[in-house]
């Protein structure tokens, strides 16, 4: 694989902190998404949800 990569005309070097920052941003996005969905589920009215499932016979 190294030989295949060496055949490319353009090469860049990526600093270690760029990969670290990308990982941190990805974890932050995942945490924000999970937090939002958790709060949304916690604040939802389960009775209203159950009635909607019973009348529509499906989940929206």
GIZI-V485100 format. One record per backbone hydrogen bond with DSSP energy under -1.0 kcal/mol. CO is the residue of the C=O (numbers start at 1). NH is the residue of the N-H. If there is no record, write none. Layout:
co nh
CO NH
CO NH
This chain:
co nh
1 5
2 6
5 8
16 20
17 21
18 22
19 23
20 24
21 25
22 26
23 27
24 28
25 29
26 30
27 31
28 32
29 33
30 34
31 35
32 36
33 37
34 38
35 39
36 40
37 41
38 42
39 43
45 49
46 50
47 51
48 52
49 53
50 54
51 55
52 56
53 57
